[in-house]
């Protein structure tokens, strides 16, 4: 039966990272628990919601953990409840001891708390994965690719494949990530230093957001493994599994064209503020849009929501070329697109009032492109 | 028709303070608006939810306001919407101009936003109050009295009078504030430096909490005025009106007695942490309680929730005298009582397992007393 002692803060941090995979309202009740497996030289914490699973390993060799294992074993504990209890303990260390019938006694300072656990055999078996030939990538880079693309994925389950981010590696080094909800699209390209096996997968955007929260910036690199149905992100102590989406991702390359009629360069922050003002007014009308008027000496934005009011604003521009154009669109799409840009300037290219327009960062137009579909107005 | 210009941040701060009285879901639709009245030398912002009303005055003489009034007038604007718009404006100043049909044009930088307003005659008339012989009190002191008592008022409308704080001034200087929800009670006494007319009122605890949020710590003193049905807190720029509760407040003095059998002095923070742990477990059972066991050489806390587990904890004590005693109570009441105490130590006096026990701060036992009713267990 389990017996160990550990530093409370360190344990709490590992529990909270693992909890990100655990939903308290799961259709499978046992998935609201956290699995605690104690081996001779480490503890593994496991959480899962059926889509994502996280395994967090705490080795006795990690000095910050202050981990002393007296006796191994395994138990399931209600995740939220257990974490709240650990967080409330008075001392810097805690003793964790299993007594009869999966009961756990936590001792810390003069406080002794007894909790009911469950038999570890009740926990579902998570899929195993072959871990060969990983793609090794900087955590920071992978997280920035996720920030640049995942927001553009669909939130609606009507076309499940669009709720994912399409990630493709070809020729062992040409990487592409793309997401679209059919109204807008965001695509990031990259040439990798470390070559790996080619892959072509669609990853739920929700899983990618959880990955970004779990893999903190102190984790320098991450190993990525693929199988037909799932994917594993692994660092020294954390294994993060996610299921993949099944089905064919639409061909997004055909949406991109090099031709354009009008090009305007904006300051990213100034354009975003102007669109946020426009959105406050357009938002009062269902499917409210902002109208951009580009003439040869000015660019202006206009919103008219008869119930609440209107906005007229002249926009500061950095550069401009091509034909005059008037185009209407949902300002939310442009706001989200600009949020995803780290560049100080943004280049926007228009073809016609009824064709999608493209956004590229002023400093890296080759590798990051976004596309927004306009709204036809009369 | 109105025309003025003002510093955006200053205006926003005044709007947000006024908004605290405004509920966007009011049964009287016009109360979701903010009233803006522009006179020759100041602007008054008014918000009300029918219970609380706030008037905020911005004078041209305040240099931080940067207020320049060209033409007076009055208009109503949807409060939330208007404040969001002001907050989004690009420049440090804004111009506010009324055009035809209560329409307002806001200009800031190159942005021009037109909003629909309403006729000021639609706004209800707020009650007037005689402003003579105020009670003048330090804002900080009044806010600390509110923190010490308002939490103990009832949240249930079954006995409306108990949702208020009973405030009484007798002999022109003896002040008492008391609140009870019939399970616990908190009473603060004070001898005032500035004498005033006697009063005996019951103020909704919700109004007092809003008062504490609106009157920031930079406002040194506040004038308090009473009428039969309402009350006014006034500083240089802010007038805060609240309705009073009608009815007789129960006689709480009879609950207090000087006799006791057992007295224990605790460190406030340590006792609170222990009760928070106890609450995590007791909370899993409906009406869960914590049992305190006081013997001649130790004090311990025990919770047993058969579904989830139990807590046993020896409590650190500073001092102890009197008979042995075992008493059960809802730990939430003790946690909230301890939160209201600024003193490092707390003295708790017990009479018997079925009689209320009292809490007093270690450093000011005379003037601040709290009372908690135990739960009978078998």
Boltz contact constraints between the chains, C-beta under 6 A:
constraints:
  - contact:
      token1: [A, 84]
      token2: [B, 280]
      max_distance: 6.0
  - contact:
      token1: [A, 85]
      token2: [B, 280]
      max_distance: 6.0
  - contact:
      token1: [A, 88]
      token2: [B, 276]
      max_distance: 6.0
  - contact:
      token1: [A, 88]
      token2: [B, 277]
      max_distance: 6.0
  - contact:
      token1: [A, 88]
      token2: [B, 280]
      max_distance: 6.0
  - contact:
      token1: [A, 90]
      token2: [B, 273]
      max_distance: 6.0
  - contact:
      token1: [A, 110]
      token2: [B, 313]
      max_distance: 6.0
  - contact:
      token1: [A, 110]
      token2: [B, 314]
      max_distance: 6.0
  - contact:
      token1: [A, 111]
      token2: [B, 313]
      max_distance: 6.0
  - contact:
      token1: [A, 112]
      token2: [B, 312]
      max_distance: 6.0
  - contact:
      token1: [A, 113]
      token2: [B, 311]
      max_distance: 6.0
  - contact:
      token1: [A, 114]
      token2: [B, 309]
      max_distance: 6.0
  - contact:
      token1: [A, 114]
      token2: [B, 310]
      max_distance: 6.0
  - contact:
      token1: [A, 115]
      token2: [B, 309]
      max_distance: 6.0
  - contact:
      token1: [A, 116]
      token2: [B, 308]
      max_distance: 6.0
  - contact:
      token1: [A, 116]
      token2: [B, 309]
      max_distance: 6.0
  - contact:
      token1: [A, 273]
      token2: [B, 90]
      max_distance: 6.0
  - contact:
      token1: [A, 276]
      token2: [B, 88]
      max_distance: 6.0
  - contact:
      token1: [A, 277]
      token2: [B, 88]
      max_distance: 6.0
  - contact:
      token1: [A, 280]
      token2: [B, 84]
      max_distance: 6.0
  - contact:
      token1: [A, 280]
      token2: [B, 85]
      max_distance: 6.0
  - contact:
      token1: [A, 280]
      token2: [B, 88]
      max_distance: 6.0
  - contact:
      token1: [A, 308]
      token2: [B, 116]
      max_distance: 6.0
  - contact:
      token1: [A, 309]
      token2: [B, 114]
      max_distance: 6.0
  - contact:
      token1: [A, 309]
      token2: [B, 115]
      max_distance: 6.0
  - contact:
      token1: [A, 309]
      token2: [B, 116]
      max_distance: 6.0
  - contact:
      token1: [A, 310]
      token2: [B, 114]
      max_distance: 6.0
  - contact:
      token1: [A, 311]
      token2: [B, 113]
      max_distance: 6.0
  - contact:
      token1: [A, 312]
      token2: [B, 112]
      max_distance: 6.0
  - contact:
      token1: [A, 313]
      token2: [B, 110]
      max_distance: 6.0
  - contact:
      token1: [A, 313]
      token2: [B, 111]
      max_distance: 6.0
  - contact:
      token1: [A, 314]
      token2: [B, 110]
      max_distance: 6.0
